[in-house]
Amino acid sequence: MAEDYTCSETIRTFSTAEAAGASEARFRELQSLCESGAVPELRIGDVIYVETERYISHGCDDFLGGLAEVSEFRHEMSRGHLTPYVRVAQHPRVLYSWKHLAEKQKNLRLQHGTQWACPDPDLRPEFNGYSQ
């Protein structure tokens, strides 16, 4: 039976110790760059933190923040400036401003630790009164 190796930062499992170590190193590098005020370029497969989203009138879209895996990274024009955007596997319909999230990584890490982001829908009718 093959042994699994765990990244201590993200709790992801890998087939080799080297891959787990590379995941830890990349995660720490990104977090350190963000903490220093940088907005680092992301690669598909990188892990970052995203925020919790709660809605009063469409609770079916509520989302619990935490760790998330980058599935897309691109630059687009916003207010006349080339701006980095990121999409994550856990919330694929949302395109996040990476500049905004990069500034919040330290606080999000303190808030979420090794918790992974996931949908957290509130399906009660009183919180889903909008028309689609």
C-alpha positions, -999 to +999 in steps of 0.1 A: +000+000+000+013+034-010+020+059+018+004+094+017+023+125+027+005+155+041+012+192+036+012+206+071-001+240+059-031+229+038-037+193+050-037+181+014-023+147+008+004+138-018+020+106-030+056+118-022+072+136+007+088+160-019+054+170-033+041+176+002+072+197+010+068+217-022+032+224-013+042+237+021+070+258+007+048+274-020+020+281+005+045+298+029+061+317+001+027+331-011+016+340+025+050+357+032+048+378+000+012+388+008+022+397+043+050+420+030+024+439+009+031+421-025+005+408-048+022+376-061+015+359-094-005+328-088-004+294-105-031+269-110-030+246-080-018+272-056-037+274-023-049+308-010-076+320+014-110+333+004-136+351+024-169+340+038-200+353+020-234+356+036-265+369+019-297+382+035-320+376+005-303+346-012-289+324+015-287+296-010-255+312-022-239+315+013-202+304+012-179+295+041-144+310+036-111+292+041-084+276+020-091+273-017-073+259-047-066+283-076-082+271-108-077+302-129-055+333-127-057+362-151-053+399-155-082+422-167-087+459-170-105+474-141-109+512-137-082+517-164-056+494-147-046+459-154-058+440-123-052+404-112-082+381-107-084+346-094-110+318-095-109+289-071-121+253-074-143+255-043-163+285-057-160+284-095-187+309-103-169+337-086-140+357-100-121+373-070-099+404-071-066+389-061-053+423-050-081+425-025-076+390-012-038+393-011-042+421+014-064+400+036-044+367+036-029+371+071-062+378+087-080+351+068-053+326+078-058+336+115-096+333+111-097+300+091-065+281+098-066+248+079-103+249+072-112+246+036-137+268+019-170+253+009-206+261+001-227+267+032-263+273+019-291+286+041-322+272+024-348+287+048-374+305+028-371+338+048-335+341+036-342+333-001-369+358-010-353+372-042-366+362-076-342+345-100 
